[in-house]
Amino acid sequence: MRLSKKYRLDRSVPILTIFVVIGTIITYASSDLTSFLIYDRNLIIEGQYWRILTANFVHFDGRHLFFNLTSFMMIGVWLEQLNRNLFGLLLITMSLTISFFLLLAKPDLIYYGGLSAIGYGSCYFLALIGTGQSQPWKKLSLLFLILLPIKIISDVFLEERLLFADSPIRIVWESHAAAILFASFLFFIIKNRECRFKKPGTK
């Protein structure tokens, strides 16, 4: 999984992205599946550990589903066509990391769901890749590296949510922060590993 090469989209069918989108829609359409897959802190502690992975694919209403899937599809297709294996690794490890973080850091949070944190982390990871690419991708990437943390900070202080002001759904900003921190960590781990194994004299 290389990060230093100049990426080109391979135009292959984004199988992973399609799978996640279809699975998320099916889950939303089935109340039984939603109940079975949602992050439920009490049930996870009792041993229903699959919810740690599946919670990110549960949504609570149509707007929640629409906005999360729209952003995820745009980012997912791009990342998957750059490197499918890397995108798959990011999906799985980020899903686990977000839920584990919430278990440890948010003991008062009983229920959680949504792709937004994975969307934040994936977008940040894509922006980190973009900083090593040519213009205008590089400038756009630097902009996103600044804007995403600012958006998370704004969520900390704003009580009213523009998209969900009349909804009981509230943004769990901690999951978004955890996602971009993990995306940064994974990026630099892969980058460092690539540098360590680079042959002398190569660029």
C-alpha positions as CSV (number, residue, x, y, z in Angstrom):
1,M,0.0,0.0,0.0
2,R,2.0,2.9,-1.3
3,L,1.4,6.6,-0.5
4,S,4.2,8.4,-2.3
5,K,3.3,7.5,-5.8
6,K,1.3,9.9,-8.0
7,Y,-2.1,8.4,-7.8
8,R,-4.4,7.8,-10.8
9,L,-7.9,6.6,-10.6
10,D,-8.2,3.1,-12.0
11,R,-11.9,3.5,-13.0
12,S,-12.7,0.1,-11.5
13,V,-16.2,-0.6,-10.1
14,P,-16.1,0.6,-6.4
15,I,-17.3,-2.7,-5.0
16,L,-16.7,-1.9,-1.3
17,T,-18.4,1.5,-1.5
18,I,-21.5,-0.1,-3.3
19,F,-21.6,-2.9,-0.7
20,V,-21.6,-0.4,2.2
21,V,-24.2,1.8,0.6
22,I,-26.6,-1.1,-0.2
23,G,-26.0,-2.6,3.3
24,T,-26.7,0.7,5.0
25,I,-29.9,1.2,3.1
26,I,-31.1,-2.3,3.8
27,T,-30.3,-1.9,7.5
28,Y,-32.2,1.4,7.6
29,A,-35.2,-0.2,5.9
30,S,-35.4,-3.0,8.6
31,S,-36.1,-2.1,12.2
32,D,-35.0,-5.6,13.2
33,L,-31.6,-5.1,11.6
34,T,-31.2,-1.7,13.1
35,S,-31.9,-3.1,16.5
36,F,-29.5,-6.0,15.9
37,L,-26.6,-3.8,14.6
38,I,-26.8,-0.5,16.5
39,Y,-24.2,0.6,19.0
40,D,-25.9,-0.3,22.3
41,R,-23.4,0.2,25.1
42,N,-25.1,-2.1,27.6
43,L,-25.5,-4.9,25.1
44,I,-21.9,-4.6,24.0
45,I,-20.7,-4.9,27.5
46,E,-22.9,-8.0,27.9
47,G,-21.0,-9.6,25.0
48,Q,-22.7,-8.5,21.7
49,Y,-19.3,-7.4,20.3
50,W,-20.4,-7.3,16.6
51,R,-22.1,-4.0,17.4
52,I,-18.6,-2.4,17.7
53,L,-18.1,-2.9,14.0
54,T,-21.7,-2.5,12.7
55,A,-22.9,0.5,14.6
56,N,-21.5,2.9,12.0
57,F,-23.8,1.6,9.3
58,V,-27.0,2.3,11.3
59,H,-29.1,5.5,10.7
60,F,-32.0,6.9,12.6
61,D,-34.0,8.9,10.1
62,G,-34.1,9.7,6.4
63,R,-32.1,12.9,6.6
64,H,-29.4,11.2,8.7
65,L,-29.2,8.5,6.1
66,F,-29.2,10.9,3.1
67,F,-26.5,13.3,4.2
68,N,-24.2,10.5,5.5
69,L,-24.5,8.3,2.4
70,T,-24.1,11.2,0.0
71,S,-20.8,12.3,1.6
72,F,-19.6,8.7,2.1
73,M,-20.3,7.8,-1.6
74,M,-18.3,10.7,-3.0
75,I,-15.3,10.1,-0.7
76,G,-15.6,6.3,-0.9
77,V,-15.6,6.0,-4.7
78,W,-12.5,8.3,-4.9
79,L,-10.5,6.5,-2.2
80,E,-11.4,3.0,-3.5
81,Q,-10.4,3.8,-7.0
82,L,-7.1,5.0,-5.7
83,N,-6.4,1.9,-3.6
84,R,-9.1,-0.6,-2.8
85,N,-7.0,-2.5,-0.2
86,L,-6.2,0.6,1.6
87,F,-9.8,1.8,1.6
88,G,-10.9,-1.6,3.0
89,L,-8.3,-1.4,5.8
90,L,-9.4,2.1,6.6
91,L,-13.1,1.1,6.7
92,I,-12.6,-1.8,9.1
93,T,-10.0,-0.3,11.4
94,M,-11.8,3.0,11.7
95,S,-15.2,1.4,12.4
96,L,-13.5,-0.5,15.3
97,T,-11.6,2.4,16.6
98,I,-14.5,4.8,16.7
99,S,-16.7,2.4,18.7
100,F,-13.9,1.4,21.1
101,F,-13.1,5.1,21.7
102,L,-16.8,5.8,22.5
103,L,-16.9,2.8,24.9
104,L,-13.9,4.2,26.8
105,A,-14.5,8.0,26.5
106,K,-18.3,8.3,26.5
107,P,-19.8,6.1,29.2
108,D,-22.9,8.2,29.2
109,L,-23.6,7.5,25.5
110,I,-25.9,4.5,25.3
111,Y,-26.8,4.5,21.6
112,Y,-24.8,5.5,18.6
113,G,-25.0,5.1,14.8
114,G,-24.0,6.7,11.5
115,L,-21.4,6.9,8.8
116,S,-20.5,10.5,9.4
117,A,-17.3,9.7,11.5
118,I,-16.1,7.3,8.9
119,G,-16.8,10.0,6.3
120,Y,-14.7,12.5,8.3
121,G,-11.8,10.1,8.7
122,S,-11.9,9.0,5.1
123,C,-12.0,12.6,3.9
124,Y,-9.1,13.5,6.1
125,F,-7.1,10.5,5.0
126,L,-7.7,11.4,1.3
127,A,-6.6,15.0,2.1
128,L,-3.4,13.7,3.6
129,I,-2.7,11.7,0.5
130,G,-3.5,14.8,-1.6
131,T,-0.8,16.9,0.1
132,G,1.8,14.9,-1.8
133,Q,0.1,15.2,-5.2
134,S,0.0,17.8,-7.9
135,Q,-2.2,20.9,-8.0
136,P,-5.1,21.6,-7.7
137,W,-5.5,18.5,-5.6
138,K,-2.8,19.6,-3.2
139,K,-4.4,23.0,-2.5
140,L,-7.8,21.5,-2.0
141,S,-6.4,18.9,0.3
142,L,-4.7,21.5,2.5
143,L,-8.0,23.4,2.7
144,F,-9.8,20.3,3.9
145,L,-7.1,19.6,6.5
146,I,-7.9,23.0,8.0
147,L,-11.7,23.0,7.6
148,L,-12.5,19.6,9.0
149,P,-11.0,20.3,12.5
150,I,-12.7,23.7,12.4
151,K,-16.0,22.0,11.7
152,I,-15.5,19.6,14.7
153,I,-14.6,22.5,17.0
154,S,-17.7,24.4,15.9
155,D,-19.8,21.3,16.8
156,V,-18.4,21.4,20.3
157,F,-19.8,24.9,20.9
158,L,-22.9,25.1,18.8
159,E,-26.0,23.7,20.5
160,E,-28.2,24.1,17.5
161,R,-27.5,21.7,14.6
162,L,-28.4,23.2,11.2
163,L,-29.3,19.9,9.7
164,F,-31.0,18.3,12.7
165,A,-32.3,21.3,14.7
166,D,-35.8,19.8,15.0
167,S,-34.6,16.3,15.5
168,P,-33.5,14.4,18.6
169,I,-30.4,13.3,16.7
170,R,-27.3,15.1,17.9
171,I,-23.8,15.1,16.5
172,V,-21.3,13.1,18.5
173,W,-18.3,15.3,17.8
174,E,-16.0,13.0,19.7
175,S,-16.4,10.3,17.1
176,H,-15.5,12.7,14.3
177,A,-12.4,13.8,16.2
178,A,-11.4,10.2,16.9
179,A,-11.8,9.4,13.2
180,I,-9.5,12.1,11.9
181,L,-6.9,11.4,14.6
182,F,-6.9,7.7,13.7
183,A,-6.8,8.5,10.0
184,S,-3.8,10.7,10.6
185,F,-2.1,7.9,12.7
186,L,-2.7,5.3,10.0
187,F,-1.5,7.6,7.3
188,F,1.8,8.3,9.0
189,I,2.3,4.7,10.0
190,I,2.0,3.6,6.4
191,K,4.1,6.6,5.2
192,N,6.8,5.8,7.8
193,R,6.8,2.1,6.8
194,E,7.1,3.0,3.1
195,C,10.1,5.3,3.9
196,R,11.9,2.6,6.0
197,F,11.7,0.0,3.2
198,K,12.5,2.4,0.3
199,K,15.7,1.3,-1.5
200,P,18.7,3.6,-1.3
201,G,18.9,6.0,-4.2
202,T,15.1,5.8,-5.0
203,K,12.8,8.7,-4.9
